[in-house]
Every structure is written in structure tokens, then in C-alpha cells.
Amino acid sequence: MKLITFKYKNRISIGMVHNQKVTPAWLDDTLPQEMTQFLARGEKSKIKLKALQGKADLLLSDITLLAPVLTPQKFLGVGLN
């Protein structure tokens, strides 16, 4: 399962990529629309998203891919001299 964060018609959501198509999480109101919340819910959310596959998929070419986690909690960097 490949999870992504994407933008489609000014709407930002997460989804699952399969065969050049994207299943958006917004198809199920109980699924979070943000990656860290989605992953925090564990395997149940992944199973729910996979069950939506094929219901109202978007073409991968019609969306804009975004960073997987839009608001990271930590930013680590290495300083070199």
C-alpha cells in the first residue's frame, strides 16, 4: 500500500495509490485527512481505505503530490563546518 498526501481541486487529503489511480480518504468520513493522524490510528484505518478502492478513484495524473507529512513535529539537521 502506497500512501500519499495530495491536492485535488483545492482540496488536500491523503490517499492510496494503485495502478496509476488514487483512492482518496475523503470517501469515508471516519478516516482522518492528515497523514500523522491516519498512521496513528493503525491498521484499522489502512483496512478501511483499502476497502474503498475502486469506488471513486482519481487519476494519478489529475492530482498534485504533496509532502507526505505536511506538519512534521520535529525537524532534524546536521551542521557541518
N, C-alpha and C positions, 0 to 999 in steps of 0.2 A: 504494500500500500504506500503510495507516494502522496504525502500531504503537502499542500501549498497554501499560501495566502495570496489572494488575488483581488483585482479590481475589475468590476464589470458594470458599465453604465453608472459610474459614480457610486457604486456600492462595493464596500470592502467586506470580504468574507474569507473563510477557509474552505478548502475542498479537497477532493481526492482525484488524482489523475489516473486515467486508464484508457488505453487505445486512442490517444490524442483527444480525449474528451475529459471534461471536469464535472464531477458531481458536487454541487455546492451544498454546504451545510445548512443554508437558509431554508432548505426544503423541510427541515424538521425544527420546529420552534423550540424544542427542548435542547438542541445542540448549541454550544457556545459558538460565537462568531470570531473568537480570538484564539490563536494557537496555544498559548500557555494554559488557558482555561480548558481548552479541548483536551490537551495532553494530561492535565491534572486529573481529569475525570476517569482516565484509564481506558481499559479495553472495551468497556461498555459503549463509550462514545464512538470508538472505531467500528464496532459491530453495527451500530445504528447507521453510521454514514455509509458503510458498505452495502447495507440493505437498500439504500436509496438509489444505488447505481442503476442507471438506465431510465429513471423516472422523468427527469427534466434536465438532461446533461447539456452543458455548454461546450462549444468547440474550443480547444486549447488556443487556436489562432484568434479567437474573439475576445480573449481576456488579456489583462496586463498582470504579469507576475510581480509580486512584491516580496520584500524580505519575509522569511518565514515567521519571525517574531518581530512585531512592529515596535514593541516597547520592552526591550531587554532590561532585566533587573540589575545586571552588572555589566560593566564594560572593562575588559582587561586589556592591558597594553604592556609592551616590553620596551623599556627605554635603553637605548644603546648609545654609547659615546664613541 
